[in-house]
Amino acid sequence: MMVTKTTTFGGALLIVAGLLGFIVPGLMGLHLSAAHNLLFLASGAAAIYSGLLTTEAAGRIFCTVFGAFYGLLGLVGLAAGGLSNTITIIPGTLVLGIIDHLVHLILGAVFLAVGRIGRPSAVLPAMH
């Protein structure tokens, strides 16, 4: 149930951020280019799909992979951003700054935690 709520709510937030990014590209200090907004929209749609239309196990896998991806993106951004804390993925199209890195780290941590916490424990074979 936690997986469904997290993916659905998180997906909705990503879609809202993606749509607002087209209206206010500098929203909260983010670098919301058209490419960044489209990635947020796609990520949000994937999260909502995972939350509403897949099994709990598939939702957990999604949360784990999605969380790891966004968490690593945030870490790489902070590490490779240099003194300006910006990293250019696609010149002039997709540039990420410190606020972007922090948002990616938070997204990663939340989704990764939900994907890993409360998962069924592995069944070990009985020893004879």
N, C-alpha and C positions, 0 to 999 in steps of 0.2 A: 504494500500500500504506500509506503514511503517513497518507493521508486516512482510510482505513478504520479504522486503529487509533485515530487521534485522535478521530474522531466517535463510534466505539463506546465507547471508554474514557471520553471526556468526557461522553457521554450517560449512561453508567452512573453516573458521579459525580454528575451533576445529579439523576438519579432517586433515588440514595441520599440526597443532601442534601434533596430534596423530601420523602422519606418520614421522614427523621430530624426535619425541621422540624415535622412534626405531633406528634412525641413531645417534642422539646426546642426550643421556639420561639426561644430565645435562643442556640442553638448557635453557639459561637465568636464571639459578639457580633453575629451577624446578626439582622435583624428578620424572622423567618420567620413571617409570618401565613399563614392558609389560602390567600389569593390568591397570595402569593409562592411557597408550596410547589406550588400547582397550576401556576404558570408554570414552575417548575423541572422538574416532572414532564413537562409538555408539551414543553419545550425538550429535555429528555433523550430523550424518545421520538422527537422529530423528528431529533435527532442520530444516534441508533442506526439509525433507518430510513434516513437518508442514508448512513450508513456501510456498512450491510449489504445494502441492497436497491436501490441506485442505481448508476449508472456512476461511474467515477472523476471524469469531468468534472463531473457533477452534484454529486458530493461536494465538489469544489473550490469550485463556486459556492455551495453551502450554507455551507461553512466561511468563505468571504469575506463573505457577507451576514450570517451569524450572528455572526462576529467583529466586523464593523463595527457591528452593532446593539448588542452587549454593550459594545464599547469606547466607543461614543458615549454609551450609558447611564451608564457609569462616569464619563466626562468631564463630562457634564452634571450628574450628581450631585455631583461635587466642586466644579464651578463654581457651581452654583445652591444648594448646601447651606448657604451662609452660615457663620456662626461655629459653629453646632452641627453642621455637616456632614450634616444630615438634609434630605431632600426628601420631600414628601408627594405621592404620585401619586394615590392615592385615600384621602381622609381617613378615618382609623381602620381602614383595611383594608390599604393598601399604602404603607408608609413605609420609606424606605431611608436607612441611616446610612453612616458612613465605611467600615466593614468590607464592607458590601454593595457600595459603590462600588469598593473595591479588588478584591473578587472579580470584579465585572463587568469591570474593566480587565484582569485576568489572563486571564479567559475570552476576552475580545475579542482580546487580543494573541496567545494561543496559536492560536485558531481562524483568525484573520486571517493569521498567519504560515504556517500549514499550507495555507491556501487559495491563498496567493500564491507560496510557495517551491516550486521544483521543477516549476512548471507548464510545459507544453510551450511553447516559443517560437513566436511567430507566424511563419508562412511568408510571406516577402515575394515578390511576383511578380518574375520575372526581367526585367531591363532589357535592351532590345534596342538 
